[in-house]
Amino acid sequence: MKRLALLLPLLVLAGLLTPAPASATATYHSEILRYTNAQRARYGLPALKISYCMKGRFADPWASHLAAARTLSHQSLSPMMSTCHGSAAGENVAEANVSPGRMVEMWMSSPGHRANILSRSFTHIGVGAVRGSDRNVYAVQDFLHYG
């Protein structure tokens, strides 16, 4: 992880990783959260609250890692639960050049991702999204149940 932290600024400088401007990234994150909570409301579920622990320590760095590697994979859930003091965790990852609404639609079309979004167990979420050099957005939803 330390290597990744040193490598990311170099990739940005070299033009190989082009994160969206901070305001655009923040908007993408908030829109993913908004669309995710709209899906939950549609099924009578409470809105997920933002977990800054999940966002800052897991979702954001993992989205950056995925964009730099130009691949999709999941990270271990155990560190999320221990670091952010949760009793259950889940993760959705995706990569596409689409709007935040379409990204959530893609997750909702997949049974496993849909199950995470609609899980009654999860109460909090961290969202990360980075635009890679391939112009695709690498998005991460990290879910947590505190307790």
Secondary structure, DSSP 8 states (H G I E B T S, - for coil): -HHHHHHHHHHHHTTSB----HHHHHHHHHHHHHHHHHHHHHTT----EE-HHHIIIIIHHHHHHHHHHT------SHHHHHHTTEEEEEEEEEEES--HHHHHHHHHTSHHHHHHHT-SS--EEEEEEEEBTTS-EEEEEEEEEE-
